[in-house]
């Protein structure tokens, strides 16, 4: 997990529980883990948010997915 890595948001965890998102969102990591263990991501809409690493799915490191 490095700054600049692309991730898929697959679920959101709130104080009321966790739920799956209706559609997957792709985001980029802009800050690594803070004291609470969360990462900051930048969404395509320009919104930045702190999320738990369990809420994301990481793309493979070989970057072949960009050619598909």
C-alpha positions as CSV (number, residue, x, y, z in Angstrom):
1,X,0.0,0.0,0.0
2,X,1.7,3.1,-1.3
3,X,0.7,6.6,-2.2
4,X,-0.6,6.7,-5.7
5,X,-1.9,3.1,-5.7
6,X,-5.4,2.6,-7.1
7,X,-8.0,0.8,-5.1
8,X,-11.6,-0.3,-5.4
9,X,-14.1,0.7,-2.8
10,X,-16.3,-2.3,-2.1
11,X,-17.9,-1.6,1.2
12,X,-18.5,1.2,3.7
13,X,-18.3,0.9,7.4
14,X,-20.3,3.3,9.5
15,X,-21.2,3.6,13.2
16,X,-24.4,1.8,12.3
17,X,-22.7,-1.2,10.6
18,X,-21.3,-2.1,7.3
19,X,-22.9,-2.3,3.9
20,X,-21.9,-3.1,0.3
21,X,-21.8,-0.2,-2.1
22,X,-24.3,-0.4,-5.0
23,X,-21.5,0.2,-7.5
24,X,-17.7,-0.1,-7.2
25,X,-15.8,3.1,-7.0
26,X,-12.1,3.5,-7.9
27,X,-10.0,5.7,-5.8
28,X,-6.3,6.6,-5.4
29,X,-4.4,6.5,-2.1
30,X,-3.2,10.0,-1.2
31,X,-2.1,9.5,2.4
32,X,-1.0,6.3,4.2
33,X,-2.3,5.1,7.5
34,X,-2.8,7.5,10.3
35,X,-2.9,6.9,14.0
36,X,-6.3,5.3,13.7
37,X,-5.1,2.9,11.0
38,X,-7.1,4.6,8.2
39,X,-6.0,5.6,4.7
40,X,-7.0,8.7,2.8
41,X,-8.3,8.2,-0.7
42,X,-9.2,10.6,-3.5
43,X,-12.3,9.7,-5.4
44,X,-12.9,10.6,-9.1
45,X,-15.4,13.2,-8.0
46,X,-12.6,15.1,-6.2
47,X,-13.8,14.1,-2.7
48,X,-11.2,12.9,-0.2
49,X,-12.1,10.6,2.6
50,X,-10.5,8.5,5.4
51,X,-11.4,4.9,5.1
52,X,-10.3,1.6,6.8
53,X,-8.1,-0.6,4.6
54,X,-10.6,-3.4,5.0
55,X,-13.1,-1.4,2.9
56,X,-10.9,-1.5,-0.2
57,X,-9.7,-4.1,-2.6
58,X,-6.2,-3.5,-4.0
59,X,-5.3,-3.8,-7.7
60,X,-2.5,-6.3,-8.6
61,X,1.0,-4.8,-8.6
62,X,1.9,-6.0,-12.1
63,X,-0.3,-3.3,-13.7
64,X,-1.4,-5.5,-16.5
65,X,-5.0,-4.6,-15.7
66,X,-4.3,-1.2,-17.4
67,X,-4.0,-3.0,-20.7
68,X,-7.3,-4.8,-20.4
